[in-house]
Amino acid sequence: MVLEQHILKSVLSKQAVCPNCNEKGSIIISVFRKHAHIFWIPMFPIGKRGISQCQNCKNVLSTKEMPNSI
């Protein structure tokens, strides 16, 4: 069995400010779903994961690291 992530949705946040470079409107928020695969066939979802990435400084934050404003 193999675990793989598939992107569910990505959104550009126009109001969020990057905590690293203070650039407004440059953060992309993405949600991924983990699936268990058997012979390259996705069988069932395992869980979800979210990240944010600033398009200006390329700083990546996990869900736990994101400030409430994001």
N, CA, C, O and CB atoms as a CASP TS submission, in Angstrom:
PFRMAT TS
TARGET T0000
AUTHOR 0000-0000-0000
METHOD Language model
MODEL 1
PARENT N/A
ATOM      1  N   MET     1       0.848  -1.169   0.000  1.00  0.00           N
ATOM      2  CA  MET     1       0.000   0.000   0.000  1.00  0.00           C
ATOM      3  C   MET     1       0.898   1.237   0.000  1.00  0.00           C
ATOM      4  O   MET     1       1.909   1.280   0.701  1.00  0.00           O
ATOM      5  CB  MET     1      -0.967  -0.005   1.223  1.00  0.00           C
ATOM      6  N   VAL     2       0.523   2.234  -0.785  1.00  0.00           N
ATOM      7  CA  VAL     2       1.273   3.482  -0.940  1.00  0.00           C
ATOM      8  C   VAL     2       0.365   4.642  -0.564  1.00  0.00           C
ATOM      9  O   VAL     2      -0.821   4.633  -0.893  1.00  0.00           O
ATOM     10  CB  VAL     2       1.813   3.647  -2.399  1.00  0.00           C
ATOM     11  N   LEU     3       0.917   5.650   0.128  1.00  0.00           N
ATOM     12  CA  LEU     3       0.163   6.862   0.445  1.00  0.00           C
ATOM     13  C   LEU     3       0.555   7.959  -0.530  1.00  0.00           C
ATOM     14  O   LEU     3       1.735   8.155  -0.817  1.00  0.00           O
ATOM     15  CB  LEU     3       0.414   7.314   1.910  1.00  0.00           C
ATOM     16  N   GLU     4      -0.430   8.663  -1.029  1.00  0.00           N
ATOM     17  CA  GLU     4      -0.183   9.731  -1.993  1.00  0.00           C
ATOM     18  C   GLU     4      -1.109  10.897  -1.687  1.00  0.00           C
ATOM     19  O   GLU     4      -2.211  10.709  -1.171  1.00  0.00           O
ATOM     20  CB  GLU     4      -0.387   9.231  -3.451  1.00  0.00           C
ATOM     21  N   GLN     5      -0.649  12.117  -2.012  1.00  0.00           N
ATOM     22  CA  GLN     5      -1.459  13.312  -1.781  1.00  0.00           C
ATOM     23  C   GLN     5      -2.002  13.849  -3.094  1.00  0.00           C
ATOM     24  O   GLN     5      -1.305  13.887  -4.107  1.00  0.00           O
ATOM     25  CB  GLN     5      -0.639  14.393  -1.065  1.00  0.00           C
ATOM     26  N   HIS     6      -3.271  14.266  -3.054  1.00  0.00           N
ATOM     27  CA  HIS     6      -3.920  14.894  -4.199  1.00  0.00           C
ATOM     28  C   HIS     6      -4.417  16.259  -3.765  1.00  0.00           C
ATOM     29  O   HIS     6      -4.964  16.409  -2.673  1.00  0.00           O
ATOM     30  CB  HIS     6      -5.089  14.017  -4.750  1.00  0.00           C
ATOM     31  N   ILE     7      -4.228  17.251  -4.615  1.00  0.00           N
ATOM     32  CA  ILE     7      -4.664  18.610  -4.268  1.00  0.00           C
ATOM     33  C   ILE     7      -6.175  18.709  -4.433  1.00  0.00           C
ATOM     34  O   ILE     7      -6.723  18.304  -5.458  1.00  0.00           O
ATOM     35  CB  ILE     7      -3.943  19.675  -5.152  1.00  0.00           C
ATOM     36  N   LEU     8      -6.843  19.249  -3.423  1.00  0.00           N
ATOM     37  CA  LEU     8      -8.281  19.455  -3.488  1.00  0.00           C
ATOM     38  C   LEU     8      -8.616  20.851  -3.994  1.00  0.00           C
ATOM     39  O   LEU     8      -9.475  21.023  -4.859  1.00  0.00           O
ATOM     40  CB  LEU     8      -8.910  19.228  -2.121  1.00  0.00           C
ATOM     41  N   LYS     9      -7.918  21.854  -3.437  1.00  0.00           N
ATOM     42  CA  LYS     9      -8.220  23.231  -3.821  1.00  0.00           C
ATOM     43  C   LYS     9      -7.069  24.150  -3.459  1.00  0.00           C
ATOM     44  O   LYS     9      -6.394  23.946  -2.450  1.00  0.00           O
ATOM     45  CB  LYS     9      -9.510  23.711  -3.150  1.00  0.00           C
ATOM     46  N   SER    10      -6.847  25.161  -4.285  1.00  0.00           N
ATOM     47  CA  SER    10      -5.880  26.228  -4.009  1.00  0.00           C
ATOM     48  C   SER    10      -6.562  27.563  -4.241  1.00  0.00           C
ATOM     49  O   SER    10      -7.282  27.745  -5.223  1.00  0.00           O
ATOM     50  CB  SER    10      -4.603  26.092  -4.902  1.00  0.00           C
ATOM     51  N   VAL    11      -6.326  28.500  -3.321  1.00  0.00           N
ATOM     52  CA  VAL    11      -6.961  29.815  -3.388  1.00  0.00           C
ATOM     53  C   VAL    11      -5.915  30.883  -3.090  1.00  0.00           C
ATOM     54  O   VAL    11      -5.113  30.736  -2.168  1.00  0.00           O
ATOM     55  CB  VAL    11      -8.158  29.916  -2.391  1.00  0.00           C
ATOM     56  N   LEU    12      -5.929  31.954  -3.874  1.00  0.00           N
ATOM     57  CA  LEU    12      -5.087  33.111  -3.600  1.00  0.00           C
ATOM     58  C   LEU    12      -5.822  34.018  -2.634  1.00  0.00           C
ATOM     59  O   LEU    12      -6.895  34.531  -2.951  1.00  0.00           O
ATOM     60  CB  LEU    12      -4.718  33.869  -4.909  1.00  0.00           C
ATOM     61  N   SER    13      -5.251  34.220  -1.455  1.00  0.00           N
ATOM     62  CA  SER    13      -5.853  35.080  -0.447  1.00  0.00           C
ATOM     63  C   SER    13      -5.435  36.527  -0.721  1.00  0.00           C
ATOM     64  O   SER    13      -4.250  36.857  -0.664  1.00  0.00           O
ATOM     65  CB  SER    13      -5.435  34.637   0.990  1.00  0.00           C
ATOM     66  N   LYS    14      -6.408  37.381  -1.016  1.00  0.00           N
ATOM     67  CA  LYS    14      -6.117  38.776  -1.350  1.00  0.00           C
ATOM     68  C   LYS    14      -5.927  39.650  -0.113  1.00  0.00           C
ATOM     69  O   LYS    14      -5.372  40.744  -0.212  1.00  0.00           O
ATOM     70  CB  LYS    14      -7.230  39.343  -2.202  1.00  0.00           C
ATOM     71  N   GLN    15      -6.383  39.180   1.053  1.00  0.00           N
ATOM     72  CA  GLN    15      -6.322  39.988   2.266  1.00  0.00           C
ATOM     73  C   GLN    15      -5.199  39.577   3.215  1.00  0.00           C
ATOM     74  O   GLN    15      -4.761  40.380   4.039  1.00  0.00           O
ATOM     75  CB  GLN    15      -7.632  39.910   2.985  1.00  0.00           C
ATOM     76  N   ALA    16      -4.729  38.333   3.106  1.00  0.00           N
ATOM     77  CA  ALA    16      -3.719  37.833   4.057  1.00  0.00           C
ATOM     78  C   ALA    16      -2.365  38.497   3.833  1.00  0.00           C
ATOM     79  O   ALA    16      -1.975  38.784   2.701  1.00  0.00           O
ATOM     80  CB  ALA    16      -3.574  36.307   3.933  1.00  0.00           C
ATOM     81  N   VAL    17      -1.665  38.732   4.927  1.00  0.00           N
ATOM     82  CA  VAL    17      -0.334  39.338   4.900  1.00  0.00           C
ATOM     83  C   VAL    17       0.680  38.266   5.306  1.00  0.00           C
ATOM     84  O   VAL    17       0.498  37.583   6.313  1.00  0.00           O
ATOM     85  CB  VAL    17      -0.253  40.592   5.853  1.00  0.00           C
ATOM     86  N   CYS    18       1.736  38.125   4.527  1.00  0.00           N
ATOM     87  CA  CYS    18       2.780  37.140   4.820  1.00  0.00           C
ATOM     88  C   CYS    18       3.497  37.522   6.109  1.00  0.00           C
ATOM     89  O   CYS    18       3.968  38.653   6.233  1.00  0.00           O
ATOM     90  CB  CYS    18       3.791  37.036   3.646  1.00  0.00           C
ATOM     91  N   PRO    19       3.591  36.593   7.087  1.00  0.00           N
ATOM     92  CA  PRO    19       4.294  36.915   8.331  1.00  0.00           C
ATOM     93  C   PRO    19       5.813  37.028   8.151  1.00  0.00           C
ATOM     94  O   PRO    19       6.500  37.536   9.037  1.00  0.00           O
ATOM     95  CB  PRO    19       3.988  35.863   9.373  1.00  0.00           C
ATOM     96  N   ASN    20       6.335  36.566   7.032  1.00  0.00           N
ATOM     97  CA  ASN    20       7.778  36.603   6.792  1.00  0.00           C
ATOM     98  C   ASN    20       8.219  37.895   6.103  1.00  0.00           C
ATOM     99  O   ASN    20       9.160  38.545   6.556  1.00  0.00           O
ATOM    100  CB  ASN    20       8.193  35.407   5.952  1.00  0.00           C
ATOM    101  N   CYS    21       7.541  38.275   5.002  1.00  0.00           N
ATOM    102  CA  CYS    21       7.972  39.456   4.236  1.00  0.00           C
ATOM    103  C   CYS    21       6.971  40.612   4.273  1.00  0.00           C
ATOM    104  O   CYS    21       7.236  41.667   3.697  1.00  0.00           O
ATOM    105  CB  CYS    21       8.216  39.064   2.803  1.00  0.00           C
ATOM    106  N   ASN    22       5.821  40.433   4.943  1.00  0.00           N
ATOM    107  CA  ASN    22       4.766  41.448   5.088  1.00  0.00           C
ATOM    108  C   ASN    22       4.123  41.856   3.774  1.00  0.00           C
ATOM    109  O   ASN    22       3.554  42.945   3.691  1.00  0.00           O
ATOM    110  CB  ASN    22       5.327  42.665   5.751  1.00  0.00           C
ATOM    111  N   GLU    23       4.192  41.021   2.747  1.00  0.00           N
ATOM    112  CA  GLU    23       3.547  41.284   1.456  1.00  0.00           C
ATOM    113  C   GLU    23       2.065  40.907   1.562  1.00  0.00           C
ATOM    114  O   GLU    23       1.732  39.811   2.010  1.00  0.00           O
ATOM    115  CB  GLU    23       4.249  40.482   0.299  1.00  0.00           C
ATOM    116  N   LYS    24       1.183  41.814   1.150  1.00  0.00           N
ATOM    117  CA  LYS    24      -0.252  41.565   1.201  1.00  0.00           C
ATOM    118  C   LYS    24      -0.748  41.013  -0.135  1.00  0.00           C
ATOM    119  O   LYS    24      -0.364  41.499  -1.199  1.00  0.00           O
ATOM    120  CB  LYS    24      -1.008  42.854   1.561  1.00  0.00           C
ATOM    121  N   GLY    25      -1.597  40.001  -0.068  1.00  0.00           N
ATOM    122  CA  GLY    25      -2.227  39.460  -1.268  1.00  0.00           C
ATOM    123  C   GLY    25      -1.363  38.510  -2.072  1.00  0.00           C
ATOM    124  O   GLY    25      -1.630  38.292  -3.254  1.00  0.00           O
ATOM    125  N   SER    26      -0.341  37.942  -1.468  1.00  0.00           N
ATOM    126  CA  SER    26       0.543  37.050  -2.227  1.00  0.00           C
ATOM    127  C   SER    26       0.550  35.621  -1.699  1.00  0.00           C
ATOM    128  O   SER    26       1.399  34.822  -2.092  1.00  0.00           O
ATOM    129  CB  SER    26       1.947  37.591  -2.212  1.00  0.00           C
ATOM    130  N   ILE    27      -0.387  35.289  -0.811  1.00  0.00           N
ATOM    131  CA  ILE    27      -0.386  33.957  -0.193  1.00  0.00           C
ATOM    132  C   ILE    27      -1.395  33.045  -0.886  1.00  0.00           C
ATOM    133  O   ILE    27      -2.568  33.386  -1.041  1.00  0.00           O
ATOM    134  CB  ILE    27      -0.707  34.056   1.317  1.00  0.00           C
ATOM    135  N   ILE    28      -0.903  31.875  -1.298  1.00  0.00           N
ATOM    136  CA  ILE    28      -1.759  30.836  -1.859  1.00  0.00           C
ATOM    137  C   ILE    28      -1.977  29.786  -0.777  1.00  0.00           C
ATOM    138  O   ILE    28      -1.019  29.264  -0.206  1.00  0.00           O
ATOM    139  CB  ILE    28      -1.129  30.204  -3.154  1.00  0.00           C
ATOM    140  N   ILE    29      -3.245  29.479  -0.498  1.00  0.00           N
ATOM    141  CA  ILE    29      -3.600  28.471   0.495  1.00  0.00           C
ATOM    142  C   ILE    29      -4.072  27.234  -0.258  1.00  0.00           C
ATOM    143  O   ILE    29      -4.947  27.323  -1.120  1.00  0.00           O
ATOM    144  CB  ILE    29      -4.705  28.998   1.489  1.00  0.00           C
ATOM    145  N   SER    30      -3.490  26.074   0.068  1.00  0.00           N
ATOM    146  CA  SER    30      -3.812  24.827  -0.618  1.00  0.00           C
ATOM    147  C   SER    30      -4.221  23.760   0.388  1.00  0.00           C
ATOM    148  O   SER    30      -3.684  23.689   1.493  1.00  0.00           O
ATOM    149  CB  SER    30      -2.618  24.343  -1.453  1.00  0.00           C
ATOM    150  N   VAL    31      -5.191  22.922  -0.020  1.00  0.00           N
ATOM    151  CA  VAL    31      -5.640  21.797   0.798  1.00  0.00           C
ATOM    152  C   VAL    31      -5.386  20.522   0.006  1.00  0.00           C
ATOM    153  O   VAL    31      -5.774  20.410  -1.157  1.00  0.00           O
ATOM    154  CB  VAL    31      -7.160  21.934   1.192  1.00  0.00           C
ATOM    155  N   PHE    32      -4.725  19.560   0.655  1.00  0.00           N
ATOM    156  CA  PHE    32      -4.401  18.276   0.048  1.00  0.00           C
ATOM    157  C   PHE    32      -5.131  17.167   0.790  1.00  0.00           C
ATOM    158  O   PHE    32      -5.376  17.272   1.991  1.00  0.00           O
ATOM    159  CB  PHE    32      -2.875  18.028   0.058  1.00  0.00           C
ATOM    160  N   ARG    33      -5.479  16.100   0.066  1.00  0.00           N
ATOM    161  CA  ARG    33      -6.059  14.903   0.686  1.00  0.00           C
ATOM    162  C   ARG    33      -5.116  13.741   0.467  1.00  0.00           C
ATOM    163  O   ARG    33      -4.635  13.522  -0.644  1.00  0.00           O
ATOM    164  CB  ARG    33      -7.470  14.585   0.107  1.00  0.00           C
ATOM    165  N   LYS    34      -4.849  12.991   1.535  1.00  0.00           N
ATOM    166  CA  LYS    34      -4.019  11.791   1.442  1.00  0.00           C
ATOM    167  C   LYS    34      -4.910  10.588   1.127  1.00  0.00           C
ATOM    168  O   LYS    34      -5.971  10.412   1.726  1.00  0.00           O
ATOM    169  CB  LYS    34      -3.222  11.559   2.765  1.00  0.00           C
ATOM    170  N   HIS    35      -4.463   9.769   0.181  1.00  0.00           N
ATOM    171  CA  HIS    35      -5.179   8.548  -0.195  1.00  0.00           C
ATOM    172  C   HIS    35      -4.267   7.342  -0.056  1.00  0.00           C
ATOM    173  O   HIS    35      -3.060   7.440  -0.276  1.00  0.00           O
ATOM    174  CB  HIS    35      -5.716   8.647  -1.635  1.00  0.00           C
ATOM    175  N   ALA    36      -4.838   6.219   0.305  1.00  0.00           N
ATOM    176  CA  ALA    36      -4.117   4.951   0.279  1.00  0.00           C
ATOM    177  C   ALA    36      -4.309   4.354  -1.111  1.00  0.00           C
ATOM    178  O   ALA    36      -5.434   4.273  -1.605  1.00  0.00           O
ATOM    179  CB  ALA    36      -4.621   3.967   1.408  1.00  0.00           C
ATOM    180  N   HIS    37      -3.211   3.935  -1.744  1.00  0.00           N
ATOM    181  CA  HIS    37      -3.248   3.371  -3.090  1.00  0.00           C
ATOM    182  C   HIS    37      -2.840   1.906  -3.057  1.00  0.00           C
ATOM    183  O   HIS    37      -1.923   1.519  -2.333  1.00  0.00           O
ATOM    184  CB  HIS    37      -2.330   4.162  -4.039  1.00  0.00           C
ATOM    185  N   ILE    38      -3.523   1.111  -3.836  1.00  0.00           N
ATOM    186  CA  ILE    38      -3.138  -0.276  -4.077  1.00  0.00           C
ATOM    187  C   ILE    38      -3.053  -0.452  -5.582  1.00  0.00           C
ATOM    188  O   ILE    38      -4.045  -0.300  -6.294  1.00  0.00           O
ATOM    189  CB  ILE    38      -4.158  -1.295  -3.429  1.00  0.00           C
ATOM    190  N   PHE    39      -1.874  -0.769  -6.053  1.00  0.00           N
ATOM    191  CA  PHE    39      -1.621  -0.900  -7.489  1.00  0.00           C
ATOM    192  C   PHE    39      -2.049   0.345  -8.258  1.00  0.00           C
ATOM    193  O   PHE    39      -2.720   0.232  -9.284  1.00  0.00           O
ATOM    194  CB  PHE    39      -2.346  -2.119  -8.040  1.00  0.00           C
ATOM    195  N   TRP    40      -1.675   1.527  -7.781  1.00  0.00           N
ATOM    196  CA  TRP    40      -1.920   2.826  -8.420  1.00  0.00           C
ATOM    197  C   TRP    40      -3.387   3.209  -8.475  1.00  0.00           C
ATOM    198  O   TRP    40      -3.756   4.129  -9.206  1.00  0.00           O
ATOM    199  CB  TRP    40      -1.367   2.817  -9.810  1.00  0.00           C
ATOM    200  N   ILE    41      -4.225   2.528  -7.722  1.00  0.00           N
ATOM    201  CA  ILE    41      -5.654   2.864  -7.668  1.00  0.00           C
ATOM    202  C   ILE    41      -5.936   3.462  -6.299  1.00  0.00           C
ATOM    203  O   ILE    41      -5.726   2.795  -5.286  1.00  0.00           O
ATOM    204  CB  ILE    41      -6.562   1.602  -7.935  1.00  0.00           C
ATOM    205  N   PRO    42      -6.418   4.732  -6.243  1.00  0.00           N
ATOM    206  CA  PRO    42      -6.734   5.316  -4.934  1.00  0.00           C
ATOM    207  C   PRO    42      -7.919   4.588  -4.308  1.00  0.00           C
ATOM    208  O   PRO    42      -9.008   4.552  -4.882  1.00  0.00           O
ATOM    209  CB  PRO    42      -7.042   6.831  -5.066  1.00  0.00           C
ATOM    210  N   MET    43      -7.702   4.014  -3.140  1.00  0.00           N
ATOM    211  CA  MET    43      -8.740   3.196  -2.513  1.00  0.00           C
ATOM    212  C   MET    43      -9.609   3.986  -1.534  1.00  0.00           C
ATOM    213  O   MET    43     -10.836   3.946  -1.627  1.00  0.00           O
ATOM    214  CB  MET    43      -8.105   2.031  -1.794  1.00  0.00           C
ATOM    215  N   PHE    44      -8.981   4.706  -0.593  1.00  0.00           N
ATOM    216  CA  PHE    44      -9.778   5.443   0.387  1.00  0.00           C
ATOM    217  C   PHE    44      -8.957   6.601   0.934  1.00  0.00           C
ATOM    218  O   PHE    44      -7.731   6.516   1.015  1.00  0.00           O
ATOM    219  CB  PHE    44     -10.248   4.511   1.539  1.00  0.00           C
ATOM    220  N   PRO    45      -9.640   7.699   1.316  1.00  0.00           N
ATOM    221  CA  PRO    45      -8.927   8.857   1.866  1.00  0.00           C
ATOM    222  C   PRO    45      -8.441   8.572   3.286  1.00  0.00           C
ATOM    223  O   PRO    45      -9.111   7.898   4.068  1.00  0.00           O
ATOM    224  CB  PRO    45      -9.833  10.104   1.858  1.00  0.00           C
ATOM    225  N   ILE    46      -7.267   9.099   3.595  1.00  0.00           N
ATOM    226  CA  ILE    46      -6.670   8.918   4.920  1.00  0.00           C
ATOM    227  C   ILE    46      -6.856  10.188   5.773  1.00  0.00           C
ATOM    228  O   ILE    46      -7.116  10.089   6.972  1.00  0.00           O
ATOM    229  CB  ILE    46      -5.160   8.568   4.790  1.00  0.00           C
ATOM    230  N   GLY    47      -6.725  11.371   5.166  1.00  0.00           N
ATOM    231  CA  GLY    47      -6.852  12.620   5.907  1.00  0.00           C
ATOM    232  C   GLY    47      -6.570  13.806   5.013  1.00  0.00           C
ATOM    233  O   GLY    47      -6.274  13.645   3.829  1.00  0.00           O
ATOM    234  N   LYS    48      -6.663  15.007   5.582  1.00  0.00           N
ATOM    235  CA  LYS    48      -6.408  16.246   4.844  1.00  0.00           C
ATOM    236  C   LYS    48      -5.249  16.991   5.478  1.00  0.00           C
ATOM    237  O   LYS    48      -4.916  16.790   6.646  1.00  0.00           O
ATOM    238  CB  LYS    48      -7.669  17.139   4.808  1.00  0.00           C
ATOM    239  N   ARG    49      -4.639  17.865   4.671  1.00  0.00           N
ATOM    240  CA  ARG    49      -3.513  18.677   5.123  1.00  0.00           C
ATOM    241  C   ARG    49      -3.575  20.014   4.411  1.00  0.00           C
ATOM    242  O   ARG    49      -3.895  20.065   3.223  1.00  0.00           O
ATOM    243  CB  ARG    49      -2.149  17.963   4.858  1.00  0.00           C
ATOM    244  N   GLY    50      -3.279  21.084   5.103  1.00  0.00           N
ATOM    245  CA  GLY    50      -3.283  22.412   4.500  1.00  0.00           C
ATOM    246  C   GLY    50      -1.927  23.081   4.622  1.00  0.00           C
ATOM    247  O   GLY    50      -1.211  22.894   5.605  1.00  0.00           O
ATOM    248  N   ILE    51      -1.585  23.867   3.604  1.00  0.00           N
ATOM    249  CA  ILE    51      -0.366  24.668   3.633  1.00  0.00           C
ATOM    250  C   ILE    51      -0.657  26.028   3.020  1.00  0.00           C
ATOM    251  O   ILE    51      -1.634  26.201   2.291  1.00  0.00           O
ATOM    252  CB  ILE    51       0.794  23.957   2.877  1.00  0.00           C
ATOM    253  N   SER    52       0.206  26.991   3.327  1.00  0.00           N
ATOM    254  CA  SER    52       0.147  28.293   2.665  1.00  0.00           C
ATOM    255  C   SER    52       1.547  28.615   2.163  1.00  0.00           C
ATOM    256  O   SER    52       2.543  28.279   2.803  1.00  0.00           O
ATOM    257  CB  SER    52      -0.388  29.416   3.633  1.00  0.00           C
ATOM    258  N   GLN    53       1.608  29.277   1.000  1.00  0.00           N
ATOM    259  CA  GLN    53       2.902  29.670   0.447  1.00  0.00           C
ATOM    260  C   GLN    53       2.811  31.082  -0.081  1.00  0.00           C
ATOM    261  O   GLN    53       1.901  31.424  -0.837  1.00  0.00           O
ATOM    262  CB  GLN    53       3.351  28.702  -0.667  1.00  0.00           C
ATOM    263  N   CYS    54       3.774  31.904   0.331  1.00  0.00           N
ATOM    264  CA  CYS    54       3.874  33.270  -0.159  1.00  0.00           C
ATOM    265  C   CYS    54       4.527  33.242  -1.539  1.00  0.00           C
ATOM    266  O   CYS    54       5.578  32.626  -1.716  1.00  0.00           O
ATOM    267  CB  CYS    54       4.684  34.168   0.831  1.00  0.00           C
ATOM    268  N   GLN    55       3.922  33.893  -2.496  1.00  0.00           N
ATOM    269  CA  GLN    55       4.469  33.941  -3.846  1.00  0.00           C
ATOM    270  C   GLN    55       5.610  34.939  -3.968  1.00  0.00           C
ATOM    271  O   GLN    55       6.348  34.916  -4.953  1.00  0.00           O
ATOM    272  CB  GLN    55       3.381  34.287  -4.833  1.00  0.00           C
ATOM    273  N   ASN    56       5.762  35.811  -2.985  1.00  0.00           N
ATOM    274  CA  ASN    56       6.837  36.796  -2.995  1.00  0.00           C
ATOM    275  C   ASN    56       8.142  36.205  -2.444  1.00  0.00           C
ATOM    276  O   ASN    56       9.173  36.245  -3.115  1.00  0.00           O
ATOM    277  CB  ASN    56       6.428  38.028  -2.179  1.00  0.00           C
ATOM    278  N   CYS    57       8.098  35.655  -1.215  1.00  0.00           N
ATOM    279  CA  CYS    57       9.322  35.155  -0.574  1.00  0.00           C
ATOM    280  C   CYS    57       9.412  33.630  -0.561  1.00  0.00           C
ATOM    281  O   CYS    57      10.418  33.077  -0.119  1.00  0.00           O
ATOM    282  CB  CYS    57       9.404  35.670   0.845  1.00  0.00           C
ATOM    283  N   LYS    58       8.375  32.945  -1.040  1.00  0.00           N
ATOM    284  CA  LYS    58       8.326  31.469  -1.128  1.00  0.00           C
ATOM    285  C   LYS    58       8.294  30.791   0.235  1.00  0.00           C
ATOM    286  O   LYS    58       8.574  29.596   0.327  1.00  0.00           O
ATOM    287  CB  LYS    58       9.522  30.955  -1.908  1.00  0.00           C
ATOM    288  N   ASN    59       7.961  31.523   1.293  1.00  0.00           N
ATOM    289  CA  ASN    59       7.846  30.947   2.629  1.00  0.00           C
ATOM    290  C   ASN    59       6.628  30.021   2.677  1.00  0.00           C
ATOM    291  O   ASN    59       5.539  30.405   2.251  1.00  0.00           O
ATOM    292  CB  ASN    59       7.734  32.065   3.707  1.00  0.00           C
ATOM    293  N   VAL    60       6.813  28.797   3.197  1.00  0.00           N
ATOM    294  CA  VAL    60       5.740  27.807   3.301  1.00  0.00           C
ATOM    295  C   VAL    60       5.428  27.584   4.774  1.00  0.00           C
ATOM    296  O   VAL    60       6.329  27.404   5.593  1.00  0.00           O
ATOM    297  CB  VAL    60       6.135  26.463   2.604  1.00  0.00           C
ATOM    298  N   LEU    61       4.119  27.599   5.102  1.00  0.00           N
ATOM    299  CA  LEU    61       3.670  27.357   6.464  1.00  0.00           C
ATOM    300  C   LEU    61       2.664  26.208   6.470  1.00  0.00           C
ATOM    301  O   LEU    61       1.801  26.125   5.596  1.00  0.00           O
ATOM    302  CB  LEU    61       3.047  28.638   7.076  1.00  0.00           C
ATOM    303  N   SER    62       2.781  25.323   7.462  1.00  0.00           N
ATOM    304  CA  SER    62       1.773  24.280   7.634  1.00  0.00           C
ATOM    305  C   SER    62       0.565  24.887   8.367  1.00  0.00           C
ATOM    306  O   SER    62       0.613  26.037   8.803  1.00  0.00           O
ATOM    307  CB  SER    62       2.360  23.050   8.426  1.00  0.00           C
ATOM    308  N   THR    63      -0.487  24.125   8.495  1.00  0.00           N
ATOM    309  CA  THR    63      -1.699  24.621   9.141  1.00  0.00           C
ATOM    310  C   THR    63      -1.429  25.095  10.564  1.00  0.00           C
ATOM    311  O   THR    63      -1.966  26.118  10.988  1.00  0.00           O
ATOM    312  CB  THR    63      -2.767  23.541   9.150  1.00  0.00           C
ATOM    313  N   LYS    64      -0.612  24.369  11.294  1.00  0.00           N
ATOM    314  CA  LYS    64      -0.329  24.718  12.690  1.00  0.00           C
ATOM    315  C   LYS    64       0.520  25.980  12.806  1.00  0.00           C
ATOM    316  O   LYS    64       0.459  26.668  13.825  1.00  0.00           O
ATOM    317  CB  LYS    64       0.378  23.561  13.385  1.00  0.00           C
ATOM    318  N   GLU    65       1.312  26.296  11.777  1.00  0.00           N
ATOM    319  CA  GLU    65       2.195  27.458  11.801  1.00  0.00           C
ATOM    320  C   GLU    65       1.516  28.740  11.323  1.00  0.00           C
ATOM    321  O   GLU    65       2.030  29.831  11.568  1.00  0.00           O
ATOM    322  CB  GLU    65       3.404  27.189  10.955  1.00  0.00           C
ATOM    323  N   MET    66       0.379  28.630  10.650  1.00  0.00           N
ATOM    324  CA  MET    66      -0.293  29.802  10.081  1.00  0.00           C
ATOM    325  C   MET    66      -0.881  30.670  11.172  1.00  0.00           C
ATOM    326  O   MET    66      -1.496  30.156  12.106  1.00  0.00           O
ATOM    327  CB  MET    66      -1.389  29.376   9.106  1.00  0.00           C
ATOM    328  N   PRO    67      -0.702  31.994  11.068  1.00  0.00           N
ATOM    329  CA  PRO    67      -1.384  32.886  12.025  1.00  0.00           C
ATOM    330  C   PRO    67      -2.887  32.907  11.742  1.00  0.00           C
ATOM    331  O   PRO    67      -3.319  32.519  10.656  1.00  0.00           O
ATOM    332  CB  PRO    67      -0.799  34.331  11.949  1.00  0.00           C
ATOM    333  N   ASN    68      -3.674  33.353  12.705  1.00  0.00           N
ATOM    334  CA  ASN    68      -5.133  33.384  12.553  1.00  0.00           C
ATOM    335  C   ASN    68      -5.576  34.239  11.377  1.00  0.00           C
ATOM    336  O   ASN    68      -6.641  33.992  10.811  1.00  0.00           O
ATOM    337  CB  ASN    68      -5.777  33.900  13.821  1.00  0.00           C
ATOM    338  N   SER    69      -4.790  35.233  10.995  1.00  0.00           N
ATOM    339  CA  SER    69      -5.176  36.127   9.895  1.00  0.00           C
ATOM    340  C   SER    69      -5.204  35.401   8.553  1.00  0.00           C
ATOM    341  O   SER    69      -5.923  35.815   7.644  1.00  0.00           O
ATOM    342  CB  SER    69      -4.215  37.310   9.817  1.00  0.00           C
ATOM    343  N   ILE    70      -4.443  34.338   8.421  1.00  0.00           N
ATOM    344  CA  ILE    70      -4.430  33.569   7.165  1.00  0.00           C
ATOM    345  C   ILE    70      -5.561  32.575   7.198  1.00  0.00           C
ATOM    346  O   ILE    70      -5.744  31.817   6.245  1.00  0.00           O
ATOM    347  CB  ILE    70      -3.069  32.843   6.949  1.00  0.00           C
TER
END
